[in-house]
Amino acid sequence: MSTANSTQDHPFANPLVRHGIGLSGAAILALVAVFFLEGTMMYLVLGLAVLDAVAVPKFLEHALEDGESA
């Protein structure tokens, strides 16, 4: 019997979904930085975009693992 909280049914079990979420957020930040910001603020937001692309998949992976143990 499967439950709704099993990792097989969870979308975060697929690494492409986790990385897609991170990259989509990073792309939005990068577009805003390039088209609407200038100077130091643009570079800060681009740095946040890189952090978003790298960190979000890891956070979602940890959330999935914590959900399994609960």
KOLTIKE-434645 format. One record per atom (N, C-alpha, C, O): residue in one letter; atom name; z, y, x. Coordinates in pm, 1 decimal. Example, Ala and Ser with C-alpha at 12.3 -4.5 7.8 and 13.67 -1.06 7.14 Angstrom:
// KOLTIKE-434645
<site nudo="a" semar="N" up="780.0" north="-569.0" east="1319.0"/>
<site nudo="a" semar="CA" up="780.0" north="-450.0" east="1230.0"/>
<site nudo="a" semar="C" up="780.0" north="-330.0" east="1320.0"/>
<site nudo="a" semar="O" up="846.5" north="-331.9" east="1423.6"/>
<site nudo="s" semar="N" up="708.0" north="-225.0" east="1285.0"/>
<site nudo="s" semar="CA" up="714.0" north="-106.0" east="1367.0"/>
<site nudo="s" semar="C" up="787.0" north="3.0" east="1290.0"/>
<site nudo="s" semar="O" up="803.9" north="113.8" east="1340.9"/>
//
This chain:
// KOLTIKE-434645
<site nudo="m" semar="N" up="0.0" north="-116.7" east="84.3"/>
<site nudo="m" semar="CA" up="0.0" north="0.0" east="0.0"/>
<site nudo="m" semar="C" up="0.0" north="123.8" east="89.4"/>
<site nudo="m" semar="O" up="86.3" north="137.9" east="176.0"/>
<site nudo="s" semar="N" up="-95.5" north="212.4" east="68.8"/>
<site nudo="s" semar="CA" up="-101.5" north="333.5" east="150.6"/>
<site nudo="s" semar="C" up="-33.7" north="448.5" east="78.0"/>
<site nudo="s" semar="O" up="-31.7" north="455.4" east="-44.9"/>
<site nudo="t" semar="N" up="21.3" north="537.8" east="157.5"/>
<site nudo="t" semar="CA" up="84.3" north="656.5" east="100.4"/>
<site nudo="t" semar="C" up="-1.9" north="777.3" east="130.7"/>
<site nudo="t" semar="O" up="-89.9" north="770.8" east="216.5"/>
<site nudo="a" semar="N" up="22.0" north="885.8" east="62.2"/>
<site nudo="a" semar="CA" up="-56.4" north="1007.7" east="82.6"/>
<site nudo="a" semar="C" up="-27.3" north="1070.4" east="218.1"/>
<site nudo="a" semar="O" up="-107.8" north="1149.1" east="268.0"/>
<site nudo="n" semar="N" up="85.7" north="1037.2" east="278.1"/>
<site nudo="n" semar="CA" up="123.3" north="1097.3" east="405.4"/>
<site nudo="n" semar="C" up="85.3" north="1011.5" east="525.9"/>
<site nudo="n" semar="O" up="123.2" north="1044.3" east="638.3"/>
<site nudo="s" semar="N" up="12.8" north="904.7" east="505.6"/>
<site nudo="s" semar="CA" up="-24.4" north="821.9" east="619.6"/>
<site nudo="s" semar="C" up="-124.5" north="896.7" east="707.0"/>
<site nudo="s" semar="O" up="-200.1" north="980.7" east="658.2"/>
<site nudo="t" semar="N" up="-124.5" north="865.7" east="835.9"/>
<site nudo="t" semar="CA" up="-210.3" north="938.1" east="929.4"/>
<site nudo="t" semar="C" up="-357.7" north="906.5" east="907.6"/>
<site nudo="t" semar="O" up="-443.3" north="986.6" east="945.1"/>
<site nudo="q" semar="N" up="-389.3" north="792.7" east="848.4"/>
<site nudo="q" semar="CA" up="-529.4" north="760.5" east="823.8"/>
<site nudo="q" semar="C" up="-589.2" north="853.9" east="719.0"/>
<site nudo="q" semar="O" up="-707.7" north="886.3" east="725.4"/>
<site nudo="d" semar="N" up="-508.8" north="897.0" east="623.4"/>
<site nudo="d" semar="CA" up="-556.4" north="985.4" east="518.3"/>
<site nudo="d" semar="C" up="-546.8" north="1131.8" east="558.2"/>
<site nudo="d" semar="O" up="-602.8" north="1217.8" east="490.3"/>
<site nudo="h" semar="N" up="-478.8" north="1160.7" east="664.2"/>
<site nudo="h" semar="CA" up="-453.7" north="1299.0" east="703.8"/>
<site nudo="h" semar="C" up="-573.2" north="1355.0" east="780.0"/>
<site nudo="h" semar="O" up="-624.1" north="1290.1" east="871.4"/>
<site nudo="p" semar="N" up="-618.4" north="1474.8" east="743.6"/>
<site nudo="p" semar="CA" up="-735.3" north="1530.0" east="814.0"/>
<site nudo="p" semar="C" up="-708.4" north="1562.3" east="961.0"/>
<site nudo="p" semar="O" up="-801.4" north="1562.9" east="1041.6"/>
<site nudo="f" semar="N" up="-582.7" north="1589.1" east="997.2"/>
<site nudo="f" semar="CA" up="-551.7" north="1620.8" east="1136.2"/>
<site nudo="f" semar="C" up="-557.0" north="1497.5" east="1226.1"/>
<site nudo="f" semar="O" up="-545.7" north="1510.7" east="1348.0"/>
<site nudo="a" semar="N" up="-573.5" north="1380.3" east="1170.1"/>
<site nudo="a" semar="CA" up="-586.7" north="1260.0" east="1251.6"/>
<site nudo="a" semar="C" up="-719.4" north="1259.4" east="1326.8"/>
<site nudo="a" semar="O" up="-732.1" north="1192.8" east="1429.5"/>
<site nudo="n" semar="N" up="-817.2" north="1332.6" east="1276.8"/>
<site nudo="n" semar="CA" up="-947.9" north="1342.6" east="1342.0"/>
<site nudo="n" semar="C" up="-944.1" north="1458.0" east="1442.3"/>
<site nudo="n" semar="O" up="-920.0" north="1572.2" east="1402.9"/>
<site nudo="p" semar="N" up="-967.3" north="1430.8" east="1571.3"/>
<site nudo="p" semar="CA" up="-963.6" north="1538.6" east="1671.3"/>
<site nudo="p" semar="C" up="-1068.9" north="1646.8" east="1647.6"/>
<site nudo="p" semar="O" up="-1047.2" north="1762.1" east="1684.6"/>
<site nudo="l" semar="N" up="-1181.1" north="1612.3" east="1587.5"/>
<site nudo="l" semar="CA" up="-1282.9" north="1713.5" east="1560.4"/>
<site nudo="l" semar="C" up="-1232.6" north="1818.0" east="1461.8"/>
<site nudo="l" semar="O" up="-1268.3" north="1935.4" east="1472.2"/>
<site nudo="v" semar="N" up="-1151.5" north="1777.2" east="1367.8"/>
<site nudo="v" semar="CA" up="-1095.0" north="1871.8" east="1271.6"/>
<site nudo="v" semar="C" up="-997.0" north="1964.7" east="1342.1"/>
<site nudo="v" semar="O" up="-999.7" north="2086.1" east="1321.6"/>
<site nudo="r" semar="N" up="-911.0" north="1907.5" east="1424.7"/>
<site nudo="r" semar="CA" up="-812.6" north="1990.3" east="1496.6"/>
<site nudo="r" semar="C" up="-881.5" north="2092.8" east="1585.8"/>
<site nudo="r" semar="O" up="-844.9" north="2210.4" east="1584.8"/>
<site nudo="h" semar="N" up="-980.5" north="2049.4" east="1662.6"/>
<site nudo="h" semar="CA" up="-1050.6" north="2141.4" east="1752.4"/>
<site nudo="h" semar="C" up="-1138.2" north="2238.9" east="1675.1"/>
<site nudo="h" semar="O" up="-1155.8" north="2353.1" east="1717.4"/>
<site nudo="g" semar="N" up="-1192.4" north="2195.6" east="1563.6"/>
<site nudo="g" semar="CA" up="-1272.1" north="2285.9" east="1480.3"/>
<site nudo="g" semar="C" up="-1189.8" north="2399.5" east="1423.6"/>
<site nudo="g" semar="O" up="-1237.1" north="2513.0" east="1416.6"/>
<site nudo="i" semar="N" up="-1067.7" north="2370.8" east="1383.2"/>
<site nudo="i" semar="CA" up="-979.4" north="2475.2" east="1332.5"/>
<site nudo="i" semar="C" up="-947.1" north="2574.6" east="1443.2"/>
<site nudo="i" semar="O" up="-949.8" north="2695.6" east="1421.2"/>
<site nudo="g" semar="N" up="-916.7" north="2524.2" east="1560.8"/>
<site nudo="g" semar="CA" up="-886.6" north="2613.2" east="1673.0"/>
<site nudo="g" semar="C" up="-1005.1" north="2698.4" east="1713.7"/>
<site nudo="g" semar="O" up="-990.1" north="2817.7" east="1739.9"/>
<site nudo="l" semar="N" up="-1122.2" north="2638.2" east="1719.3"/>
<site nudo="l" semar="CA" up="-1241.5" north="2712.6" east="1759.9"/>
<site nudo="l" semar="C" up="-1286.0" north="2812.5" east="1654.1"/>
<site nudo="l" semar="O" up="-1336.8" north="2919.4" east="1688.0"/>
<site nudo="s" semar="N" up="-1267.9" north="2780.1" east="1528.0"/>
<site nudo="s" semar="CA" up="-1308.7" north="2874.9" east="1424.0"/>
<site nudo="s" semar="C" up="-1220.7" north="2999.8" east="1427.4"/>
<site nudo="s" semar="O" up="-1270.1" north="3111.6" east="1412.8"/>
<site nudo="g" semar="N" up="-1091.2" north="2980.5" east="1446.6"/>
<site nudo="g" semar="CA" up="-1002.9" north="3096.5" east="1459.4"/>
<site nudo="g" semar="C" up="-1034.2" north="3178.4" east="1582.5"/>
<site nudo="g" semar="O" up="-1029.9" north="3301.3" east="1578.6"/>
<site nudo="a" semar="N" up="-1065.8" north="3111.2" east="1691.8"/>
<site nudo="a" semar="CA" up="-1101.1" north="3180.9" east="1815.0"/>
<site nudo="a" semar="C" up="-1231.7" north="3256.9" east="1799.2"/>
<site nudo="a" semar="O" up="-1245.8" north="3367.0" east="1852.4"/>
<site nudo="a" semar="N" up="-1326.2" north="3200.9" east="1727.9"/>
<site nudo="a" semar="CA" up="-1454.1" north="3268.8" east="1707.2"/>
<site nudo="a" semar="C" up="-1436.9" north="3396.0" east="1625.5"/>
<site nudo="a" semar="O" up="-1499.4" north="3498.0" east="1654.7"/>
<site nudo="i" semar="N" up="-1352.6" north="3390.0" east="1523.8"/>
<site nudo="i" semar="CA" up="-1326.9" north="3509.4" east="1442.7"/>
<site nudo="i" semar="C" up="-1261.2" north="3617.7" east="1527.2"/>
<site nudo="i" semar="O" up="-1300.7" north="3734.2" east="1521.1"/>
<site nudo="l" semar="N" up="-1161.3" north="3579.6" east="1605.8"/>
<site nudo="l" semar="CA" up="-1096.7" north="3677.1" east="1693.0"/>
<site nudo="l" semar="C" up="-1195.3" north="3737.0" east="1793.0"/>
<site nudo="l" semar="O" up="-1193.2" north="3857.7" east="1817.2"/>
<site nudo="a" semar="N" up="-1280.9" north="3654.5" east="1850.5"/>
<site nudo="a" semar="CA" up="-1377.5" north="3703.5" east="1948.2"/>
<site nudo="a" semar="C" up="-1477.9" north="3799.4" east="1883.6"/>
<site nudo="a" semar="O" up="-1513.6" north="3900.9" east="1943.4"/>
<site nudo="l" semar="N" up="-1523.0" north="3768.4" east="1764.1"/>
<site nudo="l" semar="CA" up="-1616.2" north="3857.7" east="1695.3"/>
<site nudo="l" semar="C" up="-1552.2" north="3992.8" east="1664.3"/>
<site nudo="l" semar="O" up="-1614.3" north="4097.5" east="1682.7"/>
<site nudo="v" semar="N" up="-1428.9" north="3989.9" east="1617.7"/>
<site nudo="v" semar="CA" up="-1358.7" north="4115.4" east="1590.3"/>
<site nudo="v" semar="C" up="-1340.6" north="4194.6" east="1718.5"/>
<site nudo="v" semar="O" up="-1359.5" north="4316.2" east="1719.0"/>
<site nudo="a" semar="N" up="-1304.6" north="4128.1" east="1826.5"/>
<site nudo="a" semar="CA" up="-1281.9" north="4196.7" east="1954.2"/>
<site nudo="a" semar="C" up="-1410.2" north="4261.0" east="2005.1"/>
<site nudo="a" semar="O" up="-1408.7" north="4375.9" east="2049.3"/>
<site nudo="v" semar="N" up="-1519.5" north="4189.1" east="1999.5"/>
<site nudo="v" semar="CA" up="-1644.6" north="4239.4" east="2057.3"/>
<site nudo="v" semar="C" up="-1704.4" north="4352.3" east="1973.0"/>
<site nudo="v" semar="O" up="-1754.6" north="4450.4" east="2027.8"/>
<site nudo="f" semar="N" up="-1699.5" north="4339.0" east="1841.0"/>
<site nudo="f" semar="CA" up="-1768.1" north="4435.3" east="1756.0"/>
<site nudo="f" semar="C" up="-1682.0" north="4552.4" east="1709.5"/>
<site nudo="f" semar="O" up="-1736.3" north="4656.0" east="1671.1"/>
<site nudo="f" semar="N" up="-1548.9" north="4538.9" east="1711.8"/>
<site nudo="f" semar="CA" up="-1465.3" north="4644.7" east="1655.8"/>
<site nudo="f" semar="C" up="-1365.4" north="4705.0" east="1753.1"/>
<site nudo="f" semar="O" up="-1307.1" north="4809.3" east="1723.5"/>
<site nudo="l" semar="N" up="-1343.9" north="4643.3" east="1867.1"/>
<site nudo="l" semar="CA" up="-1243.7" north="4692.9" east="1960.9"/>
<site nudo="l" semar="C" up="-1309.3" north="4730.9" east="2092.2"/>
<site nudo="l" semar="O" up="-1422.4" north="4691.9" east="2121.2"/>
<site nudo="e" semar="N" up="-1235.8" north="4807.9" east="2170.6"/>
<site nudo="e" semar="CA" up="-1287.8" north="4845.8" east="2301.8"/>
<site nudo="e" semar="C" up="-1172.1" north="4858.3" east="2399.3"/>
<site nudo="e" semar="O" up="-1056.2" north="4872.6" east="2360.4"/>
<site nudo="g" semar="N" up="-1206.3" north="4852.6" east="2525.3"/>
<site nudo="g" semar="CA" up="-1107.8" north="4871.0" east="2630.2"/>
<site nudo="g" semar="C" up="-1009.4" north="4755.8" east="2640.9"/>
<site nudo="g" semar="O" up="-1043.8" north="4639.0" east="2623.0"/>
<site nudo="t" semar="N" up="-886.0" north="4793.3" east="2670.8"/>
<site nudo="t" semar="CA" up="-780.9" north="4694.8" east="2694.0"/>
<site nudo="t" semar="C" up="-753.3" north="4609.8" east="2571.2"/>
<site nudo="t" semar="O" up="-726.8" north="4490.2" east="2583.3"/>
<site nudo="m" semar="N" up="-759.2" north="4670.2" east="2452.8"/>
<site nudo="m" semar="CA" up="-731.0" north="4595.9" east="2329.5"/>
<site nudo="m" semar="C" up="-833.3" north="4483.7" east="2309.8"/>
<site nudo="m" semar="O" up="-797.6" north="4375.4" east="2263.4"/>
<site nudo="m" semar="N" up="-959.7" north="4508.5" east="2344.4"/>
<site nudo="m" semar="CA" up="-1061.2" north="4405.0" east="2331.5"/>
<site nudo="m" semar="C" up="-1027.4" north="4285.5" east="2420.4"/>
<site nudo="m" semar="O" up="-1038.0" north="4170.6" east="2377.4"/>
<site nudo="y" semar="N" up="-987.2" north="4312.5" east="2543.2"/>
<site nudo="y" semar="CA" up="-954.6" north="4203.5" east="2634.7"/>
<site nudo="y" semar="C" up="-828.7" north="4128.8" east="2591.7"/>
<site nudo="y" semar="O" up="-819.5" north="4007.5" east="2610.2"/>
<site nudo="l" semar="N" up="-733.1" north="4199.0" east="2535.3"/>
<site nudo="l" semar="CA" up="-612.9" north="4131.5" east="2483.8"/>
<site nudo="l" semar="C" up="-647.7" north="4038.1" east="2368.7"/>
<site nudo="l" semar="O" up="-598.2" north="3925.5" east="2363.2"/>
<site nudo="v" semar="N" up="-731.7" north="4083.4" east="2277.7"/>
<site nudo="v" semar="CA" up="-770.5" north="3998.7" east="2164.1"/>
<site nudo="v" semar="C" up="-857.5" north="3882.4" east="2211.1"/>
<site nudo="v" semar="O" up="-846.9" north="3772.4" east="2156.7"/>
<site nudo="l" semar="N" up="-942.4" north="3903.9" east="2309.8"/>
<site nudo="l" semar="CA" up="-1020.8" north="3792.5" east="2364.5"/>
<site nudo="l" semar="C" up="-928.9" north="3689.3" east="2430.4"/>
<site nudo="l" semar="O" up="-953.7" north="3569.1" east="2421.4"/>
<site nudo="g" semar="N" up="-823.2" north="3736.5" east="2496.3"/>
<site nudo="g" semar="CA" up="-724.2" north="3644.4" east="2552.6"/>
<site nudo="g" semar="C" up="-654.2" north="3564.7" east="2444.4"/>
<site nudo="g" semar="O" up="-628.7" north="3445.4" east="2461.0"/>
<site nudo="l" semar="N" up="-622.9" north="3630.8" east="2332.9"/>
<site nudo="l" semar="CA" up="-563.2" north="3559.0" east="2219.4"/>
<site nudo="l" semar="C" up="-660.3" north="3456.3" east="2162.5"/>
<site nudo="l" semar="O" up="-618.2" north="3349.9" east="2117.1"/>
<site nudo="a" semar="N" up="-788.5" north="3486.7" east="2164.2"/>
<site nudo="a" semar="CA" up="-888.6" north="3391.7" east="2115.2"/>
<site nudo="a" semar="C" up="-890.6" north="3265.8" east="2202.3"/>
<site nudo="a" semar="O" up="-899.2" north="3154.2" east="2151.0"/>
<site nudo="v" semar="N" up="-882.6" north="3284.5" east="2333.2"/>
<site nudo="v" semar="CA" up="-878.2" north="3168.7" east="2423.8"/>
<site nudo="v" semar="C" up="-750.9" north="3087.7" east="2399.2"/>
<site nudo="v" semar="O" up="-754.8" north="2964.8" east="2392.5"/>
<site nudo="l" semar="N" up="-639.6" north="3157.0" east="2386.0"/>
<site nudo="l" semar="CA" up="-513.0" north="3088.9" east="2357.7"/>
<site nudo="l" semar="C" up="-520.2" north="3013.5" east="2225.7"/>
<site nudo="l" semar="O" up="-469.6" north="2901.9" east="2214.9"/>
<site nudo="d" semar="N" up="-582.3" north="3073.4" east="2126.4"/>
<site nudo="d" semar="CA" up="-596.8" north="3009.2" east="1996.2"/>
<site nudo="d" semar="C" up="-681.9" north="2883.0" east="2006.7"/>
<site nudo="d" semar="O" up="-648.6" north="2780.7" east="1947.0"/>
<site nudo="a" semar="N" up="-790.7" north="2889.4" east="2081.5"/>
<site nudo="a" semar="CA" up="-879.7" north="2773.7" east="2094.8"/>
<site nudo="a" semar="C" up="-812.7" north="2658.7" east="2167.9"/>
<site nudo="a" semar="O" up="-844.3" north="2542.5" east="2142.3"/>
<site nudo="v" semar="N" up="-720.4" north="2689.2" east="2258.7"/>
<site nudo="v" semar="CA" up="-655.6" north="2585.3" east="2338.0"/>
<site nudo="v" semar="C" up="-528.3" north="2534.6" east="2271.3"/>
<site nudo="v" semar="O" up="-502.5" north="2414.2" east="2270.3"/>
<site nudo="a" semar="N" up="-449.0" north="2624.9" east="2216.0"/>
<site nudo="a" semar="CA" up="-315.9" north="2588.2" east="2167.7"/>
<site nudo="a" semar="C" up="-315.3" north="2526.5" east="2028.1"/>
<site nudo="a" semar="O" up="-237.2" north="2435.0" east="2002.1"/>
<site nudo="v" semar="N" up="-399.5" north="2574.0" east="1939.1"/>
<site nudo="v" semar="CA" up="-395.5" north="2525.5" east="1800.4"/>
<site nudo="v" semar="C" up="-419.7" north="2375.2" east="1790.9"/>
<site nudo="v" semar="O" up="-345.5" north="2308.3" east="1719.0"/>
<site nudo="p" semar="N" up="-519.2" north="2318.1" east="1859.3"/>
<site nudo="p" semar="CA" up="-534.3" north="2171.8" east="1850.1"/>
<site nudo="p" semar="C" up="-410.9" north="2095.7" east="1899.7"/>
<site nudo="p" semar="O" up="-375.5" north="1991.7" east="1844.3"/>
<site nudo="k" semar="N" up="-346.2" north="2147.6" east="2003.3"/>
<site nudo="k" semar="CA" up="-224.3" north="2082.2" east="2052.9"/>
<site nudo="k" semar="C" up="-112.0" north="2091.7" east="1950.3"/>
<site nudo="k" semar="O" up="-41.1" north="1993.9" east="1926.7"/>
<site nudo="f" semar="N" up="-95.3" north="2209.5" east="1889.1"/>
<site nudo="f" semar="CA" up="8.1" north="2225.7" east="1786.7"/>
<site nudo="f" semar="C" up="-16.2" north="2133.4" east="1668.4"/>
<site nudo="f" semar="O" up="77.4" north="2073.3" east="1615.7"/>
<site nudo="l" semar="N" up="-142.2" north="2122.0" east="1626.6"/>
<site nudo="l" semar="CA" up="-173.2" north="2034.6" east="1513.7"/>
<site nudo="l" semar="C" up="-151.8" north="1888.3" east="1549.1"/>
<site nudo="l" semar="O" up="-110.7" north="1809.3" east="1464.2"/>
<site nudo="e" semar="N" up="-179.2" north="1851.6" east="1673.4"/>
<site nudo="e" semar="CA" up="-154.2" north="1714.3" east="1717.4"/>
<site nudo="e" semar="C" up="-4.9" north="1682.9" east="1714.7"/>
<site nudo="e" semar="O" up="35.9" north="1575.3" east="1670.9"/>
<site nudo="h" semar="N" up="76.6" north="1778.1" east="1762.0"/>
<site nudo="h" semar="CA" up="221.4" north="1758.4" east="1758.6"/>
<site nudo="h" semar="C" up="272.9" north="1754.0" east="1614.5"/>
<site nudo="h" semar="O" up="364.4" north="1677.6" east="1583.8"/>
<site nudo="a" semar="N" up="215.4" north="1834.3" east="1527.7"/>
<site nudo="a" semar="CA" up="255.9" north="1831.6" east="1387.5"/>
<site nudo="a" semar="C" up="223.9" north="1696.3" east="1323.9"/>
<site nudo="a" semar="O" up="300.8" north="1645.2" east="1242.6"/>
<site nudo="l" semar="N" up="111.2" north="1639.9" east="1361.3"/>
<site nudo="l" semar="CA" up="74.1" north="1507.8" east="1310.8"/>
<site nudo="l" semar="C" up="171.9" north="1402.0" east="1360.0"/>
<site nudo="l" semar="O" up="215.4" north="1316.3" east="1283.0"/>
<site nudo="e" semar="N" up="206.3" north="1408.1" east="1487.9"/>
<site nudo="e" semar="CA" up="300.8" north="1311.3" east="1545.0"/>
<site nudo="e" semar="C" up="439.2" north="1325.1" east="1483.0"/>
<site nudo="e" semar="O" up="505.5" north="1224.7" east="1457.0"/>
<site nudo="d" semar="N" up="483.8" north="1449.0" east="1459.0"/>
<site nudo="d" semar="CA" up="613.8" north="1469.5" east="1395.1"/>
<site nudo="d" semar="C" up="613.2" north="1420.6" east="1251.0"/>
<site nudo="d" semar="O" up="714.6" north="1371.9" east="1201.0"/>
<site nudo="g" semar="N" up="499.9" north="1433.6" east="1185.0"/>
<site nudo="g" semar="CA" up="487.9" north="1384.4" east="1047.9"/>
<site nudo="g" semar="C" up="494.2" north="1233.3" east="1040.5"/>
<site nudo="g" semar="O" up="541.4" north="1177.6" east="941.4"/>
<site nudo="e" semar="N" up="446.5" north="1165.7" east="1145.7"/>
<site nudo="e" semar="CA" up="453.1" north="1019.5" east="1148.8"/>
<site nudo="e" semar="C" up="596.6" north="970.2" east="1162.6"/>
<site nudo="e" semar="O" up="635.0" north="870.3" east="1101.8"/>
<site nudo="s" semar="N" up="675.2" north="1041.0" east="1242.9"/>
<site nudo="s" semar="CA" up="810.1" north="994.3" east="1269.0"/>
<site nudo="s" semar="C" up="907.2" north="1028.2" east="1156.2"/>
<site nudo="s" semar="O" up="1016.3" north="971.4" east="1149.1"/>
<site nudo="a" semar="N" up="868.4" north="1120.0" east="1068.4"/>
<site nudo="a" semar="CA" up="958.7" north="1160.4" east="958.9"/>
<site nudo="a" semar="C" up="957.8" north="1059.9" east="847.1"/>
<site nudo="a" semar="O" up="1027.6" north="1077.8" east="747.4"/>
//
